[in-house]
Amino acid sequence: MKIARFTEQGRTRLGVVVGDQLADVGSARPDLPTDIGALLEGPGIAALAALVDTAPRLALAAVTLEAPVARPPEFLAIGLNYALHIAESGRTEAPKVPVVFNKQATCINRHGGDIHIPAPAPDMIDYEGELGVVIGRTAKRVKAADALDYVAGYLIVNDVSVRDWQRASATMTMGKSWDTHGPTGPWLTTADEVPDPQKLSIKTWVSGDLRQNGNTEHMIFPVATLIEHLSTAFTLLPGTIIATGTPEGVGMAMKPPGFIKAGDTVRIEIDGLGVLENPVVADPGA
């Protein structure tokens, strides 16, 4: 299933994407949670399946798609997880263990939501198309062989990065967590529809210019290894998002640099997961 969190006529609820329509399961069963994170903690994905055929239908184009998990309990991200991205970043060696950092949950943004360019500084704003993993049940000390059993599904993440703040800090969090700089979506594609998360193409366009054209098969640390590594140290809760790293083609590596600016549109497409598209605007509150 493709589970969407959406708003229509001022009311936010869950739906299941069926072609160009939404099965409005939130209206069919009003007691359902209105957020996928809460759904995973409560009745679970299976509660939606029985409602799809009888739920009222809405045109997908007539609703506003929201971030599937509004406030994940953890928004974790992995740096330097593709060899060619490591090379374009000027490094000569791959990390021996995953490079882990946090994106603050307040940076979550939706498909179609504006990415804000702060003013008067910084001005080195970059895009990073990434496969996002959503944890479906509590995971602690999970082995890689079992790790994918803990995945509820997958979505697209744009790990928007403020490069000057990222470089100025000893950790990546300050450069990765600005408000609106965590677009996710457009919906959650459940794990049963993704037989192998290591065989997905990732493409990113900036205002029609193809910048990234990679594949998850080139990850240094695959999804299962990341879950094993993270859950060794701390518990992964239902609704946790893990952004698994970006392939080559980021703006900072271009000559001259191809940072995003107000007026641009960033479009990311991953096999089977849909399209995440966001306009870039000057921060209206600057």
Secondary structure as the mmCIF struct_conf table of DSSP 4:
data_model
#
loop_
_struct_conf.conf_type_id
_struct_conf.id
_struct_conf.beg_label_comp_id
_struct_conf.beg_label_asym_id
_struct_conf.beg_label_seq_id
_struct_conf.end_label_comp_id
_struct_conf.end_label_asym_id
_struct_conf.end_label_seq_id
STRN STRN1 LYS A 2 GLU A 8
TURN_TY1_P TURN_TY1_P1 GLN A 9 GLY A 10
STRN STRN2 ARG A 11 VAL A 18
TURN_TY1_P TURN_TY1_P2 GLY A 19 ASP A 20
STRN STRN3 GLN A 21 ALA A 23
HELX_RH_AL_P HELX_RH_AL_P1 VAL A 25 ALA A 28
BEND BEND1 ARG A 29 ARG A 29
TURN_TY1_P TURN_TY1_P3 PRO A 30 ASP A 31
BEND BEND2 LEU A 32 LEU A 32
BEND BEND3 THR A 34 ASP A 35
HELX_RH_AL_P HELX_RH_AL_P2 ILE A 36 GLU A 41
TURN_TY1_P TURN_TY1_P4 GLY A 42 PRO A 43
TURN_TY1_P TURN_TY1_P5 ILE A 45 ILE A 45
HELX_RH_AL_P HELX_RH_AL_P3 ALA A 46 ALA A 49
TURN_TY1_P TURN_TY1_P6 ALA A 50 THR A 54
BEND BEND4 ALA A 55 ALA A 55
STRN STRN4 ARG A 57 ALA A 59
HELX_RH_3T_P HELX_RH_3T_P1 LEU A 60 ALA A 62
BEND BEND5 VAL A 63 VAL A 63
STRN STRN5 THR A 64 GLU A 66
HELX_LH_PP_P HELX_LH_PP_P1 ALA A 67 ALA A 67
BEND BEND6 PRO A 68 ARG A 71
BEND BEND7 PRO A 73 PRO A 73
STRN STRN6 PHE A 75 GLY A 79
BEND BEND8 LEU A 80 LEU A 80
STRN STRN7 TYR A 82 TYR A 82
HELX_RH_AL_P HELX_RH_AL_P4 ALA A 83 GLU A 88
TURN_TY1_P TURN_TY1_P7 SER A 89 GLY A 90
BEND BEND9 THR A 92 GLU A 93
BEND BEND10 LYS A 96 VAL A 97
STRN STRN8 VAL A 99 ASN A 102
HELX_RH_3T_P HELX_RH_3T_P2 ALA A 105 CYS A 107
STRN STRN9 ILE A 108 ASN A 109
TURN_TY1_P TURN_TY1_P8 HIS A 111 GLY A 112
HELX_LH_PP_P HELX_LH_PP_P2 GLY A 113 ASP A 114
STRN STRN10 ILE A 115 ILE A 117
BEND BEND11 ALA A 119 ALA A 121
STRN STRN11 ILE A 125 ASP A 126
STRN STRN12 GLY A 129 ILE A 135
BEND BEND12 ARG A 137 ARG A 137
STRN STRN13 ALA A 139 ALA A 139
BEND BEND13 LYS A 140 ARG A 141
HELX_RH_AL_P HELX_RH_AL_P5 ALA A 144 ALA A 147
HELX_RH_3T_P HELX_RH_3T_P3 LEU A 148 TYR A 150
STRN STRN14 VAL A 151 ASN A 158
STRN STRN15 SER A 161 VAL A 162
HELX_RH_AL_P HELX_RH_AL_P6 ARG A 163 ALA A 168
BEND BEND14 SER A 169 MET A 172
HELX_RH_AL_P HELX_RH_AL_P7 THR A 173 LYS A 176
TURN_TY1_P TURN_TY1_P9 ASP A 179 THR A 180
STRN STRN16 GLY A 182 THR A 190
HELX_RH_3T_P HELX_RH_3T_P4 ALA A 191 GLU A 193
BEND BEND15 PRO A 195 PRO A 195
TURN_TY1_P TURN_TY1_P10 PRO A 197 GLN A 198
BEND BEND16 LYS A 199 LYS A 199
STRN STRN17 SER A 201 VAL A 206
TURN_TY1_P TURN_TY1_P11 SER A 207 GLY A 208
STRN STRN18 ASP A 209 ASN A 215
HELX_RH_3T_P HELX_RH_3T_P5 THR A 216 HIS A 218
STRN STRN19 MET A 219 MET A 219
BEND BEND17 ILE A 220 PHE A 221
HELX_RH_AL_P HELX_RH_AL_P8 VAL A 223 ALA A 233
BEND BEND18 PHE A 234 PHE A 234
HELX_LH_PP_P HELX_LH_PP_P3 THR A 235 THR A 235
STRN STRN20 LEU A 236 LEU A 236
HELX_LH_PP_P HELX_LH_PP_P4 LEU A 237 LEU A 237
TURN_TY1_P TURN_TY1_P12 PRO A 238 GLY A 239
STRN STRN21 ILE A 241 ALA A 243
BEND BEND19 GLU A 248 GLU A 248
HELX_RH_3T_P HELX_RH_3T_P6 GLY A 251 ALA A 253
BEND BEND20 MET A 254 PRO A 256
TURN_TY1_P TURN_TY1_P13 ALA A 262 GLY A 263
STRN STRN22 THR A 265 ILE A 270
TURN_TY1_P TURN_TY1_P14 ASP A 271 LEU A 273
STRN STRN23 GLY A 274 ALA A 282
TURN_TY1_P TURN_TY1_P15 PRO A 284 GLY A 285
#
